[in-house]
Amino acid sequence: MASVTGTLVLAGTPIGDVADAPPRLAAELEGADIVAAEDTRRLRRLTQALGVHTRGRVVSYFEGNEAARTPELVEALAGGARVLLVTDAGMPSVSDPGYRLVAAAVEQDIKVTAVPGPSAVLTALALSGLPVDRFCFEGFLPRKAGERLGRLREVEGERRTLVYFEAPHRLDDTLAAMADVFGPGRRAAVCRELTKTYEEVKRGGLGELAAWAAEGVRGEITVVVEGAPETGPQELDADELVRRVRVREEAGERRKEAIAAVAAQAGLPKREVFDAVVAAKNAAGPASAEGKGLS
């Protein structure tokens, strides 16, 4: 006879308005043997707002203790417990704690299910006004400028709509980097404080949005960026070719490789891109060229 194991339940929580909590969430909170919460204080506020009481044991489960606590929770699941995992907002394991526990539970053949709930990714996509038939979620970009440019460069030619999370104090730098890599005219939407009192969706070109964000932005941020358009050699002028090479160089790529990559992406001979870079360097002069990374 097979041993009876418990169930891991991933529960989506409101991203702003508590009234958006899925109806099943209250029942799961009351019935779980263990509630693993990213922030137990926020969990307490949520249960109070929903008018429910957790009968099971409440434990913290966040980035700092995720690795250490996972074996404990898997052991409880193996013993038949129903474990409910909630994060501060949205779905566990989507840029939040949870992946380790899900992977460990799956490895032990423990049932994993979910209580669907609000999603900042899908909400922002729907409100952005950009194509949503195909998209990819990129999470948070690296904090260091060079690493951030490198990550953006990886998806420079991505045709699908891109979705990012970002901290408000880094938003202006991120949008400026996006404008540098994708071009200032690429359409985007900054979705701020979704479902909350001061919800705002700012739409425009990346250059325009970067200038707007430089004045300071507050709140939870989701950025939606239009995918790369279909381009042909005739659509990329010399200035754009030079800009793309410069962005790659600033991200740490050698010029030879940068020129080759830009040429391949544009469908042009490498010599044509090389000539554009040399011409820009000669036109700018030694001092200006050095400042633009073209020396």
C-alpha atoms as an extended CHARMM CRD file, in Angstrom:
* protein
*
       295  EXT
         1         1  MET       CA              0.0000000000        0.0000000000        0.0000000000  PROA      1               0.0000000000
         2         2  ALA       CA              1.4220000000        3.3760000000       -0.9920000000  PROA      2               0.0000000000
         3         3  SER       CA              2.1650000000        5.8470000000        1.7800000000  PROA      3               0.0000000000
         4         4  VAL       CA             -0.1270000000        8.8520000000        2.0790000000  PROA      4               0.0000000000
         5         5  THR       CA              1.5410000000       12.1900000000        1.5190000000  PROA      5               0.0000000000
         6         6  GLY       CA              0.2490000000       15.6860000000        2.0080000000  PROA      6               0.0000000000
         7         7  THR       CA             -0.3720000000       18.4970000000       -0.4380000000  PROA      7               0.0000000000
         8         8  LEU       CA              1.5270000000       21.6780000000       -1.1640000000  PROA      8               0.0000000000
         9         9  VAL       CA             -0.8300000000       24.5230000000       -2.0340000000  PROA      9               0.0000000000
        10        10  LEU       CA              0.5400000000       27.6430000000       -3.7410000000  PROA      10              0.0000000000
        11        11  ALA       CA             -1.8910000000       30.4860000000       -3.0850000000  PROA      11              0.0000000000
        12        12  GLY       CA             -2.0370000000       33.7680000000       -4.9530000000  PROA      12              0.0000000000
        13        13  THR       CA             -2.5860000000       36.7990000000       -2.7360000000  PROA      13              0.0000000000
        14        14  PRO       CA             -3.8350000000       40.2990000000       -3.6260000000  PROA      14              0.0000000000
        15        15  ILE       CA             -1.3040000000       42.5820000000       -5.3240000000  PROA      15              0.0000000000
        16        16  GLY       CA             -3.0720000000       45.6080000000       -3.8790000000  PROA      16              0.0000000000
        17        17  ASP       CA             -6.7920000000       45.5660000000       -3.2340000000  PROA      17              0.0000000000
        18        18  VAL       CA             -7.6010000000       42.8990000000       -0.6210000000  PROA      18              0.0000000000
        19        19  ALA       CA            -11.0410000000       42.4850000000       -2.2000000000  PROA      19              0.0000000000
        20        20  ASP       CA             -9.2620000000       40.7320000000       -5.0840000000  PROA      20              0.0000000000
        21        21  ALA       CA             -8.3860000000       37.7670000000       -2.8470000000  PROA      21              0.0000000000
        22        22  PRO       CA             -9.6580000000       34.5350000000       -4.4430000000  PROA      22              0.0000000000
        23        23  PRO       CA            -12.5580000000       32.9800000000       -2.4900000000  PROA      23              0.0000000000
        24        24  ARG       CA            -10.6540000000       29.7330000000       -1.9310000000  PROA      24              0.0000000000
        25        25  LEU       CA             -7.8460000000       31.5680000000       -0.1630000000  PROA      25              0.0000000000
        26        26  ALA       CA             -9.8390000000       32.0070000000        3.0520000000  PROA      26              0.0000000000
        27        27  ALA       CA            -10.7250000000       28.3220000000        3.2060000000  PROA      27              0.0000000000
        28        28  GLU       CA             -7.1200000000       27.2590000000        2.5930000000  PROA      28              0.0000000000
        29        29  LEU       CA             -5.8180000000       29.6440000000        5.2510000000  PROA      29              0.0000000000
        30        30  GLU       CA             -8.2090000000       28.1700000000        7.8030000000  PROA      30              0.0000000000
        31        31  GLY       CA             -7.6860000000       24.5390000000        6.8260000000  PROA      31              0.0000000000
        32        32  ALA       CA             -3.9280000000       24.3030000000        6.3120000000  PROA      32              0.0000000000
        33        33  ASP       CA             -1.7970000000       22.3570000000        8.7800000000  PROA      33              0.0000000000
        34        34  ILE       CA              1.0930000000       24.7140000000        8.0890000000  PROA      34              0.0000000000
        35        35  VAL       CA              1.0400000000       28.1850000000        6.5380000000  PROA      35              0.0000000000
        36        36  ALA       CA              4.4280000000       29.2240000000        5.1810000000  PROA      36              0.0000000000
        37        37  ALA       CA              4.4480000000       32.9870000000        4.6480000000  PROA      37              0.0000000000
        38        38  GLU       CA              7.0260000000       35.3150000000        3.1460000000  PROA      38              0.0000000000
        39        39  ASP       CA              6.1840000000       37.8650000000        5.8470000000  PROA      39              0.0000000000
        40        40  THR       CA              4.1580000000       36.6600000000        8.8390000000  PROA      40              0.0000000000
        41        41  ARG       CA              3.1710000000       40.2150000000        9.7550000000  PROA      41              0.0000000000
        42        42  ARG       CA              1.6720000000       40.8250000000        6.3380000000  PROA      42              0.0000000000
        43        43  LEU       CA             -0.0530000000       37.4670000000        6.5790000000  PROA      43              0.0000000000
        44        44  ARG       CA             -1.6220000000       38.5820000000        9.8530000000  PROA      44              0.0000000000
        45        45  ARG       CA             -2.9250000000       41.7470000000        8.2380000000  PROA      45              0.0000000000
        46        46  LEU       CA             -4.3350000000       39.7110000000        5.3500000000  PROA      46              0.0000000000
        47        47  THR       CA             -6.1580000000       37.2410000000        7.5950000000  PROA      47              0.0000000000
        48        48  GLN       CA             -7.5930000000       40.0950000000        9.6350000000  PROA      48              0.0000000000
        49        49  ALA       CA             -8.8370000000       41.8030000000        6.4730000000  PROA      49              0.0000000000
        50        50  LEU       CA            -10.4160000000       38.5480000000        5.2910000000  PROA      50              0.0000000000
        51        51  GLY       CA            -11.8800000000       37.7890000000        8.7110000000  PROA      51              0.0000000000
        52        52  VAL       CA            -10.2910000000       34.3450000000        8.9490000000  PROA      52              0.0000000000
        53        53  HSD       CA             -8.1540000000       32.5410000000       11.5190000000  PROA      53              0.0000000000
        54        54  THR       CA             -5.2680000000       30.2050000000       10.7630000000  PROA      54              0.0000000000
        55        55  ARG       CA             -5.6370000000       27.0360000000       12.8050000000  PROA      55              0.0000000000
        56        56  GLY       CA             -2.3730000000       25.5270000000       11.6670000000  PROA      56              0.0000000000
        57        57  ARG       CA              1.2120000000       26.4380000000       12.4920000000  PROA      57              0.0000000000
        58        58  VAL       CA              2.5030000000       29.6270000000       10.8450000000  PROA      58              0.0000000000
        59        59  VAL       CA              6.1620000000       29.7470000000        9.7850000000  PROA      59              0.0000000000
        60        60  SER       CA              8.2030000000       32.2600000000        7.8540000000  PROA      60              0.0000000000
        61        61  TYR       CA              9.4690000000       31.3180000000        4.4070000000  PROA      61              0.0000000000
        62        62  PHE       CA             11.4940000000       34.0290000000        2.6840000000  PROA      62              0.0000000000
        63        63  GLU       CA             14.6600000000       34.4100000000        0.6560000000  PROA      63              0.0000000000
        64        64  GLY       CA             16.8970000000       34.3690000000        3.7360000000  PROA      64              0.0000000000
        65        65  ASN       CA             15.6600000000       31.0490000000        5.1470000000  PROA      65              0.0000000000
        66        66  GLU       CA             14.1880000000       29.3760000000        2.0480000000  PROA      66              0.0000000000
        67        67  ALA       CA             17.0170000000       26.8800000000        1.5910000000  PROA      67              0.0000000000
        68        68  ALA       CA             17.1100000000       25.9150000000        5.2810000000  PROA      68              0.0000000000
        69        69  ARG       CA             13.3430000000       25.6630000000        5.7860000000  PROA      69              0.0000000000
        70        70  THR       CA             12.5230000000       23.6930000000        2.6260000000  PROA      70              0.0000000000
        71        71  PRO       CA             13.6030000000       20.2660000000        4.0140000000  PROA      71              0.0000000000
        72        72  GLU       CA             11.4620000000       20.8470000000        7.1200000000  PROA      72              0.0000000000
        73        73  LEU       CA              8.3890000000       21.5940000000        5.0230000000  PROA      73              0.0000000000
        74        74  VAL       CA              9.0380000000       18.6470000000        2.6890000000  PROA      74              0.0000000000
        75        75  GLU       CA              9.2550000000       16.3630000000        5.7290000000  PROA      75              0.0000000000
        76        76  ALA       CA              5.8800000000       17.6680000000        6.9350000000  PROA      76              0.0000000000
        77        77  LEU       CA              4.3970000000       17.1280000000        3.4860000000  PROA      77              0.0000000000
        78        78  ALA       CA              5.7820000000       13.5870000000        3.3640000000  PROA      78              0.0000000000
        79        79  GLY       CA              4.0530000000       12.9750000000        6.6830000000  PROA      79              0.0000000000
        80        80  GLY       CA              0.6590000000       13.9650000000        5.2930000000  PROA      80              0.0000000000
        81        81  ALA       CA              0.4540000000       17.6830000000        6.1100000000  PROA      81              0.0000000000
        82        82  ARG       CA             -1.3360000000       20.2320000000        3.9650000000  PROA      82              0.0000000000
        83        83  VAL       CA              1.1040000000       23.1200000000        3.5460000000  PROA      83              0.0000000000
        84        84  LEU       CA             -0.0940000000       26.4750000000        2.2450000000  PROA      84              0.0000000000
        85        85  LEU       CA              2.5370000000       28.7830000000        0.7490000000  PROA      85              0.0000000000
        86        86  VAL       CA              1.7820000000       32.4900000000        0.4240000000  PROA      86              0.0000000000
        87        87  THR       CA              3.9870000000       35.4350000000       -0.4780000000  PROA      87              0.0000000000
        88        88  ASP       CA              3.5000000000       39.1540000000        0.0720000000  PROA      88              0.0000000000
        89        89  ALA       CA              1.6580000000       39.6600000000       -3.2080000000  PROA      89              0.0000000000
        90        90  GLY       CA              0.8690000000       37.6000000000       -6.2710000000  PROA      90              0.0000000000
        91        91  MET       CA              1.8340000000       34.0050000000       -6.9720000000  PROA      91              0.0000000000
        92        92  PRO       CA              4.5530000000       32.1760000000       -5.0020000000  PROA      92              0.0000000000
        93        93  SER       CA              7.7060000000       31.2800000000       -6.9610000000  PROA      93              0.0000000000
        94        94  VAL       CA              7.1410000000       34.0280000000       -9.5760000000  PROA      94              0.0000000000
        95        95  SER       CA             10.0160000000       36.3500000000       -8.5590000000  PROA      95              0.0000000000
        96        96  ASP       CA              9.1130000000       35.3170000000       -5.0010000000  PROA      96              0.0000000000
        97        97  PRO       CA             10.0540000000       32.4230000000       -2.6960000000  PROA      97              0.0000000000
        98        98  GLY       CA              8.6050000000       29.0550000000       -3.6320000000  PROA      98              0.0000000000
        99        99  TYR       CA             10.5720000000       27.4850000000       -6.4600000000  PROA      99              0.0000000000
       100       100  ARG       CA             12.8370000000       25.4680000000       -4.1470000000  PROA      100             0.0000000000
       101       101  LEU       CA              9.8820000000       24.0380000000       -2.2550000000  PROA      101             0.0000000000
       102       102  VAL       CA              7.9430000000       23.1760000000       -5.4150000000  PROA      102             0.0000000000
       103       103  ALA       CA             10.9770000000       21.4620000000       -6.9470000000  PROA      103             0.0000000000
       104       104  ALA       CA             11.6580000000       19.4990000000       -3.7460000000  PROA      104             0.0000000000
       105       105  ALA       CA              8.0190000000       18.4410000000       -3.4400000000  PROA      105             0.0000000000
       106       106  VAL       CA              7.8800000000       17.3120000000       -7.0770000000  PROA      106             0.0000000000
       107       107  GLU       CA             11.0680000000       15.3050000000       -6.5900000000  PROA      107             0.0000000000
       108       108  GLN       CA              9.3980000000       13.4720000000       -3.6720000000  PROA      108             0.0000000000
       109       109  ASP       CA              6.2540000000       12.8570000000       -5.7440000000  PROA      109             0.0000000000
       110       110  ILE       CA              4.2120000000       15.0750000000       -3.4410000000  PROA      110             0.0000000000
       111       111  LYS       CA              1.0690000000       16.6460000000       -4.8620000000  PROA      111             0.0000000000
       112       112  VAL       CA              1.3620000000       20.3400000000       -5.6980000000  PROA      112             0.0000000000
       113       113  THR       CA             -1.6920000000       22.4320000000       -6.5010000000  PROA      113             0.0000000000
       114       114  ALA       CA             -2.5620000000       26.1220000000       -6.6220000000  PROA      114             0.0000000000
       115       115  VAL       CA             -5.1760000000       28.6820000000       -5.6790000000  PROA      115             0.0000000000
       116       116  PRO       CA             -5.0340000000       31.0770000000       -8.6530000000  PROA      116             0.0000000000
       117       117  GLY       CA             -5.0040000000       34.7370000000       -7.7630000000  PROA      117             0.0000000000
       118       118  PRO       CA             -4.1010000000       38.2360000000       -8.9020000000  PROA      118             0.0000000000
       119       119  SER       CA             -0.9890000000       38.6080000000      -11.0590000000  PROA      119             0.0000000000
       120       120  ALA       CA              0.9760000000       41.8040000000      -11.5690000000  PROA      120             0.0000000000
       121       121  VAL       CA              2.4140000000       40.3600000000      -14.7900000000  PROA      121             0.0000000000
       122       122  LEU       CA             -0.9270000000       39.6250000000      -16.4340000000  PROA      122             0.0000000000
       123       123  THR       CA             -2.6010000000       42.7560000000      -15.0790000000  PROA      123             0.0000000000
       124       124  ALA       CA              0.1610000000       44.9880000000      -16.4260000000  PROA      124             0.0000000000
       125       125  LEU       CA              0.0800000000       43.2340000000      -19.7900000000  PROA      125             0.0000000000
       126       126  ALA       CA             -3.6630000000       43.7170000000      -20.0880000000  PROA      126             0.0000000000
       127       127  LEU       CA             -3.4360000000       47.4250000000      -19.2050000000  PROA      127             0.0000000000
       128       128  SER       CA             -0.3440000000       48.2190000000      -21.2620000000  PROA      128             0.0000000000
       129       129  GLY       CA             -2.0530000000       48.5570000000      -24.6240000000  PROA      129             0.0000000000
       130       130  LEU       CA              0.7750000000       46.5170000000      -26.1580000000  PROA      130             0.0000000000
       131       131  PRO       CA              0.4450000000       43.1450000000      -27.9420000000  PROA      131             0.0000000000
       132       132  VAL       CA             -0.2260000000       40.3500000000      -25.4490000000  PROA      132             0.0000000000
       133       133  ASP       CA             -0.6590000000       37.3190000000      -27.7060000000  PROA      133             0.0000000000
       134       134  ARG       CA              2.9760000000       36.3920000000      -27.0540000000  PROA      134             0.0000000000
       135       135  PHE       CA              5.0960000000       37.6260000000      -24.1630000000  PROA      135             0.0000000000
       136       136  CYS       CA              8.0010000000       36.6710000000      -21.9210000000  PROA      136             0.0000000000
       137       137  PHE       CA              8.5660000000       37.5340000000      -18.2610000000  PROA      137             0.0000000000
       138       138  GLU       CA             12.1030000000       38.6710000000      -17.4050000000  PROA      138             0.0000000000
       139       139  GLY       CA             11.6600000000       39.3830000000      -13.6750000000  PROA      139             0.0000000000
       140       140  PHE       CA             14.0830000000       41.8460000000      -12.0670000000  PROA      140             0.0000000000
       141       141  LEU       CA             17.1280000000       43.0690000000      -13.9900000000  PROA      141             0.0000000000
       142       142  PRO       CA             20.5860000000       43.0120000000      -12.3360000000  PROA      142             0.0000000000
       143       143  ARG       CA             21.4320000000       46.0400000000      -10.2090000000  PROA      143             0.0000000000
       144       144  LYS       CA             24.9040000000       46.6190000000      -11.6940000000  PROA      144             0.0000000000
       145       145  ALA       CA             24.8480000000       48.7610000000      -14.8370000000  PROA      145             0.0000000000
       146       146  GLY       CA             27.0880000000       46.5150000000      -16.9420000000  PROA      146             0.0000000000
       147       147  GLU       CA             25.1880000000       43.3460000000      -16.0360000000  PROA      147             0.0000000000
       148       148  ARG       CA             21.8910000000       45.1190000000      -16.6770000000  PROA      148             0.0000000000
       149       149  LEU       CA             23.0140000000       46.1860000000      -20.1560000000  PROA      149             0.0000000000
       150       150  GLY       CA             24.2060000000       42.6650000000      -20.8640000000  PROA      150             0.0000000000
       151       151  ARG       CA             20.8560000000       41.1570000000      -19.8700000000  PROA      151             0.0000000000
       152       152  LEU       CA             18.9480000000       43.6590000000      -21.9890000000  PROA      152             0.0000000000
       153       153  ARG       CA             21.2460000000       43.0120000000      -24.9160000000  PROA      153             0.0000000000
       154       154  GLU       CA             20.3470000000       39.3180000000      -24.7270000000  PROA      154             0.0000000000
       155       155  VAL       CA             16.7410000000       40.1710000000      -25.6410000000  PROA      155             0.0000000000
       156       156  GLU       CA             17.4760000000       43.0720000000      -27.9870000000  PROA      156             0.0000000000
       157       157  GLY       CA             15.8890000000       41.2530000000      -30.9100000000  PROA      157             0.0000000000
       158       158  GLU       CA             13.1020000000       39.5210000000      -28.9420000000  PROA      158             0.0000000000
       159       159  ARG       CA              9.8450000000       39.8280000000      -30.8810000000  PROA      159             0.0000000000
       160       160  ARG       CA              7.5710000000       39.0300000000      -27.9460000000  PROA      160             0.0000000000
       161       161  THR       CA              6.3650000000       41.6710000000      -25.4900000000  PROA      161             0.0000000000
       162       162  LEU       CA              8.7000000000       41.8630000000      -22.4760000000  PROA      162             0.0000000000
       163       163  VAL       CA              7.6040000000       42.2050000000      -18.8360000000  PROA      163             0.0000000000
       164       164  TYR       CA              9.8880000000       43.3050000000      -15.9940000000  PROA      164             0.0000000000
       165       165  PHE       CA              9.5970000000       44.0360000000      -12.2900000000  PROA      165             0.0000000000
       166       166  GLU       CA             11.6290000000       46.9740000000      -10.9690000000  PROA      166             0.0000000000
       167       167  ALA       CA             12.2210000000       48.8650000000       -7.7420000000  PROA      167             0.0000000000
       168       168  PRO       CA             11.0720000000       52.5040000000       -7.8920000000  PROA      168             0.0000000000
       169       169  HSD       CA             14.5080000000       53.9290000000       -7.0260000000  PROA      169             0.0000000000
       170       170  ARG       CA             16.0970000000       52.0690000000       -9.9710000000  PROA      170             0.0000000000
       171       171  LEU       CA             13.3480000000       52.7290000000      -12.5050000000  PROA      171             0.0000000000
       172       172  ASP       CA             14.9640000000       55.7610000000      -14.1780000000  PROA      172             0.0000000000
       173       173  ASP       CA             18.2830000000       53.9430000000      -14.7040000000  PROA      173             0.0000000000
       174       174  THR       CA             16.4950000000       50.8680000000      -16.0240000000  PROA      174             0.0000000000
       175       175  LEU       CA             14.3580000000       52.8160000000      -18.4830000000  PROA      175             0.0000000000
       176       176  ALA       CA             17.4140000000       54.7700000000      -19.6570000000  PROA      176             0.0000000000
       177       177  ALA       CA             19.2700000000       51.4910000000      -20.2370000000  PROA      177             0.0000000000
       178       178  MET       CA             16.2730000000       50.0970000000      -22.1070000000  PROA      178             0.0000000000
       179       179  ALA       CA             16.1330000000       53.2110000000      -24.2830000000  PROA      179             0.0000000000
       180       180  ASP       CA             19.8370000000       52.7870000000      -24.9950000000  PROA      180             0.0000000000
       181       181  VAL       CA             19.5310000000       49.1140000000      -25.9810000000  PROA      181             0.0000000000
       182       182  PHE       CA             16.0710000000       48.9580000000      -27.5620000000  PROA      182             0.0000000000
       183       183  GLY       CA             15.9490000000       52.5170000000      -28.8590000000  PROA      183             0.0000000000
       184       184  PRO       CA             14.2170000000       55.5670000000      -27.3050000000  PROA      184             0.0000000000
       185       185  GLY       CA             11.1750000000       55.1860000000      -29.5400000000  PROA      185             0.0000000000
       186       186  ARG       CA             10.3120000000       51.6090000000      -28.5090000000  PROA      186             0.0000000000
       187       187  ARG       CA              6.8530000000       51.6790000000      -26.9280000000  PROA      187             0.0000000000
       188       188  ALA       CA              6.4680000000       50.7350000000      -23.2780000000  PROA      188             0.0000000000
       189       189  ALA       CA              4.1780000000       51.0960000000      -20.2810000000  PROA      189             0.0000000000
       190       190  VAL       CA              5.1320000000       51.6690000000      -16.6530000000  PROA      190             0.0000000000
       191       191  CYS       CA              2.4100000000       50.2330000000      -14.4150000000  PROA      191             0.0000000000
       192       192  ARG       CA              2.5390000000       51.5810000000      -10.8800000000  PROA      192             0.0000000000
       193       193  GLU       CA              0.5840000000       50.5640000000       -7.7690000000  PROA      193             0.0000000000
       194       194  LEU       CA             -1.7220000000       48.2050000000       -9.6770000000  PROA      194             0.0000000000
       195       195  THR       CA             -5.1930000000       47.7970000000       -8.1080000000  PROA      195             0.0000000000
       196       196  LYS       CA             -4.2870000000       50.2860000000       -5.3620000000  PROA      196             0.0000000000
       197       197  THR       CA             -5.6410000000       53.7610000000       -4.6840000000  PROA      197             0.0000000000
       198       198  TYR       CA             -2.9610000000       55.5580000000       -6.6980000000  PROA      198             0.0000000000
       199       199  GLU       CA             -2.8090000000       53.1420000000       -9.6250000000  PROA      199             0.0000000000
       200       200  GLU       CA             -1.1420000000       54.6950000000      -12.6550000000  PROA      200             0.0000000000
       201       201  VAL       CA             -0.2080000000       53.4360000000      -16.1130000000  PROA      201             0.0000000000
       202       202  LYS       CA              2.2390000000       55.6830000000      -17.9560000000  PROA      202             0.0000000000
       203       203  ARG       CA              2.6010000000       54.8660000000      -21.6430000000  PROA      203             0.0000000000
       204       204  GLY       CA              5.0680000000       56.2100000000      -24.2110000000  PROA      204             0.0000000000
       205       205  GLY       CA              8.4460000000       55.6990000000      -25.8300000000  PROA      205             0.0000000000
       206       206  LEU       CA             11.2820000000       54.4460000000      -23.6150000000  PROA      206             0.0000000000
       207       207  GLY       CA             13.1520000000       57.7510000000      -23.9540000000  PROA      207             0.0000000000
       208       208  GLU       CA             10.0900000000       59.7200000000      -22.8920000000  PROA      208             0.0000000000
       209       209  LEU       CA              9.4260000000       57.3770000000      -19.9670000000  PROA      209             0.0000000000
       210       210  ALA       CA             13.0570000000       57.5600000000      -18.8080000000  PROA      210             0.0000000000
       211       211  ALA       CA             12.8160000000       61.3620000000      -18.6430000000  PROA      211             0.0000000000
       212       212  TRP       CA              9.5460000000       61.0830000000      -16.7210000000  PROA      212             0.0000000000
       213       213  ALA       CA             10.9850000000       58.5850000000      -14.2190000000  PROA      213             0.0000000000
       214       214  ALA       CA             14.0270000000       60.8070000000      -13.5790000000  PROA      214             0.0000000000
       215       215  GLU       CA             11.7540000000       63.0610000000      -11.5150000000  PROA      215             0.0000000000
       216       216  GLY       CA             11.1150000000       60.2090000000       -9.0800000000  PROA      216             0.0000000000
       217       217  VAL       CA              8.5110000000       57.4560000000       -8.9620000000  PROA      217             0.0000000000
       218       218  ARG       CA              7.0410000000       55.5960000000       -6.0010000000  PROA      218             0.0000000000
       219       219  GLY       CA              5.2610000000       52.3090000000       -5.4940000000  PROA      219             0.0000000000
       220       220  GLU       CA              5.3250000000       48.7820000000       -6.8770000000  PROA      220             0.0000000000
       221       221  ILE       CA              6.4750000000       48.8660000000      -10.5050000000  PROA      221             0.0000000000
       222       222  THR       CA              5.8830000000       46.5810000000      -13.4920000000  PROA      222             0.0000000000
       223       223  VAL       CA              7.3400000000       47.5790000000      -16.8600000000  PROA      223             0.0000000000
       224       224  VAL       CA              5.9360000000       46.2580000000      -20.1310000000  PROA      224             0.0000000000
       225       225  VAL       CA              8.0350000000       46.7650000000      -23.2800000000  PROA      225             0.0000000000
       226       226  GLU       CA              7.0070000000       46.2580000000      -26.8780000000  PROA      226             0.0000000000
       227       227  GLY       CA              8.8150000000       43.4640000000      -28.6810000000  PROA      227             0.0000000000
       228       228  ALA       CA             11.3810000000       44.1910000000      -31.3780000000  PROA      228             0.0000000000
       229       229  PRO       CA              9.9020000000       45.0270000000      -34.7600000000  PROA      229             0.0000000000
       230       230  GLU       CA             10.7810000000       43.1700000000      -37.9220000000  PROA      230             0.0000000000
       231       231  THR       CA             13.7800000000       44.9810000000      -39.3290000000  PROA      231             0.0000000000
       232       232  GLY       CA             15.6350000000       44.7950000000      -42.6000000000  PROA      232             0.0000000000
       233       233  PRO       CA             18.9510000000       46.2960000000      -43.6530000000  PROA      233             0.0000000000
       234       234  GLN       CA             17.2400000000       49.3150000000      -45.1760000000  PROA      234             0.0000000000
       235       235  GLU       CA             15.6410000000       50.2170000000      -41.8300000000  PROA      235             0.0000000000
       236       236  LEU       CA             18.8970000000       50.5700000000      -39.8840000000  PROA      236             0.0000000000
       237       237  ASP       CA             20.8690000000       53.6810000000      -40.7280000000  PROA      237             0.0000000000
       238       238  ALA       CA             24.5150000000       54.1960000000      -39.8450000000  PROA      238             0.0000000000
       239       239  ASP       CA             23.7370000000       56.0170000000      -36.5920000000  PROA      239             0.0000000000
       240       240  GLU       CA             21.5970000000       53.1180000000      -35.3800000000  PROA      240             0.0000000000
       241       241  LEU       CA             24.2910000000       50.5940000000      -36.2670000000  PROA      241             0.0000000000
       242       242  VAL       CA             26.8800000000       52.6020000000      -34.3470000000  PROA      242             0.0000000000
       243       243  ARG       CA             24.5220000000       52.9200000000      -31.3650000000  PROA      243             0.0000000000
       244       244  ARG       CA             24.0110000000       49.1720000000      -31.2210000000  PROA      244             0.0000000000
       245       245  VAL       CA             27.7400000000       48.5010000000      -31.3530000000  PROA      245             0.0000000000
       246       246  ARG       CA             28.3420000000       51.0500000000      -28.5900000000  PROA      246             0.0000000000
       247       247  VAL       CA             25.7220000000       49.4690000000      -26.3220000000  PROA      247             0.0000000000
       248       248  ARG       CA             27.3380000000       46.0640000000      -26.7200000000  PROA      248             0.0000000000
       249       249  GLU       CA             30.7830000000       47.4810000000      -25.9940000000  PROA      249             0.0000000000
       250       250  GLU       CA             29.5150000000       49.2060000000      -22.8630000000  PROA      250             0.0000000000
       251       251  ALA       CA             28.1650000000       45.8540000000      -21.7080000000  PROA      251             0.0000000000
       252       252  GLY       CA             31.7000000000       44.4170000000      -21.9480000000  PROA      252             0.0000000000
       253       253  GLU       CA             31.7380000000       42.9200000000      -25.4310000000  PROA      253             0.0000000000
       254       254  ARG       CA             34.8280000000       43.3430000000      -27.6050000000  PROA      254             0.0000000000
       255       255  ARG       CA             34.3210000000       45.5780000000      -30.6290000000  PROA      255             0.0000000000
       256       256  LYS       CA             35.0130000000       42.8450000000      -33.1440000000  PROA      256             0.0000000000
       257       257  GLU       CA             32.3570000000       40.5990000000      -31.6020000000  PROA      257             0.0000000000
       258       258  ALA       CA             29.9630000000       43.5450000000      -31.1860000000  PROA      258             0.0000000000
       259       259  ILE       CA             30.2460000000       44.4520000000      -34.8670000000  PROA      259             0.0000000000
       260       260  ALA       CA             29.7350000000       40.8430000000      -35.9030000000  PROA      260             0.0000000000
       261       261  ALA       CA             26.6480000000       40.4920000000      -33.7010000000  PROA      261             0.0000000000
       262       262  VAL       CA             25.0800000000       43.7350000000      -34.9210000000  PROA      262             0.0000000000
       263       263  ALA       CA             25.7610000000       42.7900000000      -38.5340000000  PROA      263             0.0000000000
       264       264  ALA       CA             24.1950000000       39.3510000000      -38.0800000000  PROA      264             0.0000000000
       265       265  GLN       CA             21.1280000000       40.8060000000      -36.4030000000  PROA      265             0.0000000000
       266       266  ALA       CA             20.6910000000       43.4470000000      -39.0970000000  PROA      266             0.0000000000
       267       267  GLY       CA             21.3540000000       41.0700000000      -41.9670000000  PROA      267             0.0000000000
       268       268  LEU       CA             24.2950000000       43.1750000000      -43.1750000000  PROA      268             0.0000000000
       269       269  PRO       CA             27.9050000000       42.4320000000      -44.0940000000  PROA      269             0.0000000000
       270       270  LYS       CA             30.2760000000       42.9750000000      -41.1730000000  PROA      270             0.0000000000
       271       271  ARG       CA             32.2740000000       45.3930000000      -43.2990000000  PROA      271             0.0000000000
       272       272  GLU       CA             29.2960000000       47.7360000000      -43.5930000000  PROA      272             0.0000000000
       273       273  VAL       CA             28.8870000000       47.9480000000      -39.8120000000  PROA      273             0.0000000000
       274       274  PHE       CA             32.6500000000       48.3380000000      -39.3490000000  PROA      274             0.0000000000
       275       275  ASP       CA             32.7160000000       51.2090000000      -41.8370000000  PROA      275             0.0000000000
       276       276  ALA       CA             29.8590000000       52.9390000000      -39.9990000000  PROA      276             0.0000000000
       277       277  VAL       CA             31.7320000000       52.6970000000      -36.6880000000  PROA      277             0.0000000000
       278       278  VAL       CA             34.9560000000       54.0430000000      -38.2170000000  PROA      278             0.0000000000
       279       279  ALA       CA             33.1060000000       56.8910000000      -39.9340000000  PROA      279             0.0000000000
       280       280  ALA       CA             31.4180000000       57.8630000000      -36.6630000000  PROA      280             0.0000000000
       281       281  LYS       CA             34.7540000000       57.8070000000      -34.8650000000  PROA      281             0.0000000000
       282       282  ASN       CA             36.4000000000       60.0260000000      -37.4900000000  PROA      282             0.0000000000
       283       283  ALA       CA             33.4580000000       62.4420000000      -37.5250000000  PROA      283             0.0000000000
       284       284  ALA       CA             33.3960000000       62.7460000000      -33.7470000000  PROA      284             0.0000000000
       285       285  GLY       CA             37.1230000000       63.3410000000      -33.2970000000  PROA      285             0.0000000000
       286       286  PRO       CA             39.4290000000       61.5970000000      -30.7980000000  PROA      286             0.0000000000
       287       287  ALA       CA             38.0770000000       63.1690000000      -27.6000000000  PROA      287             0.0000000000
       288       288  SER       CA             34.4100000000       62.8140000000      -28.4590000000  PROA      288             0.0000000000
       289       289  ALA       CA             34.8880000000       59.3110000000      -29.8190000000  PROA      289             0.0000000000
       290       290  GLU       CA             36.5420000000       58.2260000000      -26.5880000000  PROA      290             0.0000000000
       291       291  GLY       CA             33.6170000000       59.6070000000      -24.5910000000  PROA      291             0.0000000000
       292       292  LYS       CA             31.1950000000       57.6320000000      -26.7480000000  PROA      292             0.0000000000
       293       293  GLY       CA             33.1410000000       54.3850000000      -26.4460000000  PROA      293             0.0000000000
       294       294  LEU       CA             34.2670000000       54.4560000000      -30.0830000000  PROA      294             0.0000000000
       295       295  SER       CA             37.9960000000       55.0230000000      -29.6000000000  PROA      295             0.0000000000
